[in-house]
Amino acid sequence: MVAQVGEAAVYSSDMDSIFTKIIKHEIPAHIIYEDDYSLVIPDIFPSMPGQLLVIAKRQVPYVYELTDEEYHGLMSATKKAALALDSVLSTVRTCSIIEGFEVPHVHVRLYPCTTEELILEPRAKADDEELRILTEKLKTKLA
């Protein structure tokens, strides 16, 4: 069961996270890239346009609980996705943050910065058509 605390969901450790449900294709998502260790999707609640999530396939809350192979796979997918964002969105650079608190499932947030500042706006749900277009552009770049 998922309890609500404010706007955040609180997960128990024995249940599938929303990311695990996406990985299992139980919840639809715009999948940009997938390999044995990672899945890349656009963030549906971005702080800036083009924000992505690189999700570890195995559900653990802390990045250093991943095996070396899983960790290197996650970082490899993160690099590929960041470089694709740089190319498609003409960024100055893409910043990354490894998370696992709000959703206890290791994921990397990629922030494509088009200026020399990381300015995060309040999160609002992204337009599905914009996510689809971004997904197609990035899939083409990663192909």
C-alpha positions as CSV (number, residue, x, y, z in Angstrom):
1,M,0.0,0.0,0.0
2,V,1.2,3.5,-0.8
3,A,0.6,6.1,1.9
4,Q,0.4,9.8,1.1
5,V,2.4,12.4,3.1
6,G,1.7,15.8,1.7
7,E,2.0,15.4,-2.1
8,A,4.7,12.7,-1.8
9,A,3.9,9.0,-1.8
10,V,5.6,6.8,0.8
11,Y,6.5,3.3,-0.4
12,S,7.2,0.3,1.7
13,S,10.4,-1.6,0.7
14,D,8.6,-4.7,-0.4
15,M,6.4,-3.1,-3.1
16,D,7.2,-2.1,-6.6
17,S,8.0,1.6,-7.1
18,I,6.4,3.5,-9.9
19,F,9.7,3.1,-11.8
20,T,9.6,-0.7,-11.4
21,K,6.0,-0.6,-12.8
22,I,7.3,1.4,-15.8
23,I,10.2,-1.1,-16.3
24,K,7.7,-4.0,-16.2
25,H,5.6,-2.0,-18.7
26,E,2.6,-2.0,-16.3
27,I,2.5,1.8,-16.6
28,P,2.9,3.5,-19.9
29,A,5.9,5.8,-20.4
30,H,7.9,7.4,-23.3
31,I,10.9,5.1,-23.3
32,I,13.9,6.8,-24.9
33,Y,16.5,4.1,-24.2
34,E,16.7,0.7,-22.5
35,D,19.4,-1.8,-21.9
36,D,20.1,-4.5,-19.3
37,Y,20.7,-2.1,-16.5
38,S,18.9,1.1,-17.2
39,L,15.8,2.8,-18.6
40,V,15.7,6.4,-19.8
41,I,12.4,8.4,-19.9
42,P,11.4,12.0,-19.9
43,D,10.5,13.3,-16.5
44,I,6.7,14.0,-16.5
45,F,7.1,16.6,-13.7
46,P,10.2,18.5,-15.0
47,S,11.8,21.5,-13.4
48,M,13.1,22.5,-16.8
49,P,12.2,21.5,-20.4
50,G,13.9,18.3,-21.6
51,Q,14.6,16.9,-18.1
52,L,15.2,13.1,-18.2
53,L,15.3,10.3,-15.7
54,V,17.8,7.4,-16.0
55,I,16.4,4.6,-13.9
56,A,18.3,1.6,-12.6
57,K,16.5,-1.6,-13.6
58,R,16.9,-3.2,-10.1
59,Q,14.9,-1.4,-7.4
60,V,17.2,-0.3,-4.6
61,P,17.0,3.1,-2.8
62,Y,20.7,3.8,-2.6
63,V,23.1,4.0,-5.6
64,Y,25.9,2.2,-3.7
65,E,23.7,-0.8,-3.2
66,L,24.0,-1.5,-6.9
67,T,26.5,-4.1,-8.0
68,D,29.6,-2.7,-9.8
69,E,28.1,-3.9,-13.1
70,E,24.7,-2.3,-12.5
71,Y,26.4,1.0,-11.3
72,H,28.6,1.2,-14.4
73,G,25.6,0.3,-16.6
74,L,23.6,3.1,-15.0
75,M,26.4,5.6,-15.5
76,S,27.0,4.6,-19.1
77,A,23.3,5.1,-19.9
78,T,23.4,8.4,-18.0
79,K,26.4,9.6,-20.2
80,K,24.7,8.5,-23.4
81,A,21.4,10.3,-22.5
82,A,23.3,13.5,-21.4
83,L,25.3,13.7,-24.6
84,A,22.1,13.1,-26.6
85,L,20.4,16.0,-24.7
86,D,23.5,18.2,-25.3
87,S,23.2,17.6,-29.0
88,V,19.4,17.8,-29.4
89,L,18.8,20.8,-27.1
90,S,22.1,22.6,-27.7
91,T,22.9,22.8,-24.0
92,V,25.8,24.5,-22.3
93,R,26.0,21.2,-20.3
94,T,23.7,18.7,-18.7
95,C,23.8,18.5,-14.9
96,S,23.0,15.3,-13.1
97,I,21.8,14.4,-9.7
98,I,21.5,10.8,-8.3
99,E,18.3,10.4,-6.3
100,G,16.4,7.7,-4.4
101,F,14.5,9.4,-1.6
102,E,11.1,10.6,-2.9
103,V,10.8,7.4,-4.9
104,P,13.1,4.8,-3.2
105,H,14.5,3.5,-6.5
106,V,17.9,4.8,-7.7
107,H,17.5,7.2,-10.6
108,V,19.5,10.0,-12.1
109,R,17.8,13.3,-13.0
110,L,19.4,15.0,-16.0
111,Y,18.9,18.8,-16.2
112,P,19.7,20.1,-19.7
113,C,21.0,23.6,-19.0
114,T,20.8,26.0,-21.9
115,T,22.5,28.8,-19.8
116,E,25.4,28.7,-17.5
117,E,23.1,28.4,-14.5
118,L,21.0,25.6,-13.1
119,I,17.7,27.3,-12.6
120,L,15.0,24.9,-11.4
121,E,11.4,26.1,-11.8
122,P,8.5,24.7,-9.7
123,R,7.5,21.3,-11.1
124,A,4.4,21.1,-13.3
125,K,3.1,18.2,-15.3
126,A,4.7,18.2,-18.8
127,D,2.6,18.2,-22.0
128,D,2.4,14.6,-23.3
129,E,2.9,15.7,-26.9
130,E,6.1,17.6,-26.0
131,L,7.3,14.5,-24.2
132,R,6.6,12.4,-27.3
133,I,8.5,14.8,-29.6
134,L,11.5,14.9,-27.2
135,T,11.4,11.1,-27.0
136,E,11.5,10.7,-30.8
137,K,14.3,13.2,-31.2
138,L,16.4,11.5,-28.5
139,K,15.7,8.0,-29.8
140,T,16.9,9.1,-33.2
141,K,20.1,10.5,-31.7
142,L,20.8,7.4,-29.7
143,A,20.1,5.0,-32.5
